[in-house]
Amino acid sequence: MPEPVSKCAPLVSIIVVTYHNEATIEACLTSIATHTTCPWEAVIVDNSPDLGTWERIHALCRAHPDHNLIPLRPGHNLGFAAGCNLGVGHARGEFLLFLNPDTRLENDILAVFLEFWKTSTHPGLLGPCIVNSLGHIERTCRNLPTLRGIFLDATGLDKLLGHYRLLHFDHRSTRQVPQIIGACLFTSTPRYQHMGGMDEQFFVYFEEVDLCQRMLRAGYTVWFLPAARIMHLAGVSCENESSAANMIVQLRKSRQLYFRKHDSPTTVLALASITMLEGLAKAVIFFGLYMIRKNARDLEKAKGFWRVATCLKSWL
């Protein structure tokens, strides 16, 4: 185990945006302290409307005064992109790691990222191998979204073809990729600031896709590094049963915004048609499943997809 990190100037600032993460934030921060050997700080932006997570963060600050923990509470839910940018505004490190609060480092990922950054040409964003709670590798890399890719994904055909989700890439080798997941992103502070940070038009979802797109257009590269490993309890932050409907809607709203920003009006209208049909079809499917299984999550999903189908006009 590395020696405790002193409160010297950090090399890396770790930005953690929380939302109802009192159950996971301690394990996340403990894993950072356990595995990280370079000087670091963690800037924790708590978007939670109640005080549960905030109180837990302060308890950790009192219990671990040797760690550089900087808690921030904006007072309302800024969303993920704006929360990240707020955290960067208080960061002192030369490098940045954006890390979900429902993750745990499995090794010294910052050492892996820093070494690769020094030897790479025009790096923009680096991402790790992500495993689930059972230790299985998640295929998290993607191609950038296209109309064809979204159609294949919405219809389920991409599970066979693997075009959009890069399912034929086993995620065991270092590879340059178009897109990495936002649960863990590494970059330099000057590069992030040069790109203008994350676009705060995205409340949650697709902000990292937009950042990858802008990095690539600026001539930087995006890399997947399997030597860096984290465990991700996907969905703990925002996709519990009670909020499943809202998250279904928000994902597609952000997807529509991404296409409106990067593609033609014709493509945006075509995407709207795909999204409306997806919403109608999946609302019927999940309502049917609810009638059979009486599973409350199926009903929440049915409500979410019905809202997607009926409120789409307001996004155009």
Summary of the structure (lengths in Angstrom):
residues: 316
radius of gyration: 19.6
end to end distance: 52.4
largest distance: 58.8
contacts: 1065
relative contact order: 0.13
helix: 46%
strand: 18%
